[in-house]
Amino acid sequence: MTTHPLLALIDAPIIIGILVVGALLFGADKLPKLARSAGQAKREFLVGQAEADEAVAKAREEARQRDARQHADIMDNVEAGSMSGEAIPPPTPGRGTQSS
């Protein structure tokens, strides 16, 4: 496992110093509340991020389906023949379609 270079510089005395300065600034009774609220904020952020990821996946799927419908061949569902149901003869090479 590799360690981030900045984390390699942080050792026990530095962490203890940060905690002491935090206790002096906020008071010892406020530090647990600050840590708890920071944890709740992180949790809410992760929940919001998961919801956003789901919304993006749903939007992508809807866009893919819409694109597939737009590019579908419209002649797939059309049968050869006129509106009355009688067959139209195939075109004759050089002369086109026969007239009635």
C-alpha positions as CSV (number, residue, x, y, z in Angstrom):
1,M,0.0,0.0,0.0
2,T,1.4,3.4,-0.9
3,T,1.0,6.4,1.3
4,H,0.2,9.8,-0.1
5,P,3.3,12.1,0.2
6,L,1.5,14.7,2.3
7,L,0.3,12.1,4.7
8,A,3.9,10.9,5.2
9,L,4.7,14.3,6.7
10,I,2.0,14.1,9.3
11,D,3.1,12.2,12.4
12,A,1.8,11.9,16.0
13,P,3.1,15.2,17.4
14,I,1.5,17.2,14.6
15,I,-1.8,15.4,15.1
16,I,-1.6,16.1,18.9
17,G,-0.8,19.7,18.2
18,I,-3.8,20.1,15.9
19,L,-6.1,18.6,18.6
20,V,-4.7,20.9,21.3
21,V,-5.2,24.0,19.1
22,G,-8.7,22.8,18.3
23,A,-9.5,22.3,21.9
24,L,-8.2,25.8,22.7
25,L,-10.2,27.4,19.9
26,F,-13.5,25.6,20.3
27,G,-13.4,24.2,23.8
28,A,-13.1,20.5,24.8
29,D,-16.9,20.0,25.0
30,K,-17.5,21.4,21.5
31,L,-15.1,19.1,19.7
32,P,-17.2,15.9,19.8
33,K,-20.2,17.9,18.5
34,L,-18.1,19.3,15.7
35,A,-16.9,15.9,14.7
36,R,-20.4,14.5,14.9
37,S,-21.8,17.2,12.7
38,A,-18.9,16.7,10.2
39,G,-19.8,13.0,10.1
40,Q,-23.5,13.7,9.4
41,A,-22.6,16.2,6.7
42,K,-20.4,13.7,5.0
43,R,-23.1,11.0,5.2
44,E,-25.7,13.4,3.7
45,F,-23.3,14.3,1.0
46,L,-22.7,10.7,0.1
47,V,-26.5,10.0,0.1
48,G,-27.0,13.0,-2.2
49,Q,-24.2,11.8,-4.5
50,A,-25.7,8.3,-4.7
51,E,-29.1,9.9,-5.6
52,A,-27.5,12.0,-8.3
53,D,-25.7,9.0,-9.7
54,E,-29.0,7.1,-9.9
55,A,-30.7,10.1,-11.6
56,V,-27.9,10.3,-14.2
57,A,-28.1,6.6,-14.9
58,K,-31.9,6.9,-15.4
59,A,-31.5,9.9,-17.7
60,R,-28.8,8.1,-19.8
61,E,-31.1,5.1,-20.2
62,E,-34.0,7.3,-21.2
63,A,-31.8,9.1,-23.7
64,R,-30.6,5.8,-25.1
65,Q,-34.1,4.5,-25.5
66,R,-35.3,7.8,-27.1
67,D,-32.3,7.7,-29.5
68,A,-33.1,4.0,-30.4
69,R,-36.7,5.0,-31.2
70,Q,-35.6,7.9,-33.4
71,H,-33.2,5.8,-35.4
72,A,-35.6,2.8,-35.7
73,D,-36.6,2.0,-39.3
74,I,-40.1,3.3,-39.8
75,M,-40.7,0.8,-42.6
76,D,-40.3,-2.2,-40.3
77,N,-44.0,-2.2,-39.4
78,V,-45.3,-1.4,-43.0
79,E,-46.5,-4.2,-45.2
80,A,-46.1,-4.1,-49.0
81,G,-49.4,-3.3,-50.6
82,S,-51.9,-0.5,-51.0
83,M,-54.2,0.8,-48.4
84,S,-57.0,-1.6,-49.5
85,G,-54.7,-4.6,-48.9
86,E,-54.1,-5.6,-52.5
87,A,-50.5,-6.3,-53.5
88,I,-48.5,-3.9,-55.6
89,P,-46.5,-5.6,-58.3
90,P,-42.8,-5.1,-58.1
91,P,-41.2,-2.6,-60.4
92,T,-40.1,-3.8,-63.8
93,P,-36.5,-3.0,-64.7
94,G,-36.5,-0.1,-67.1
95,R,-40.2,0.6,-67.0
96,G,-41.0,1.3,-63.3
97,T,-44.2,0.1,-61.6
98,Q,-47.1,-1.3,-63.8
99,S,-50.2,0.9,-63.9
100,S,-53.7,-0.5,-63.7
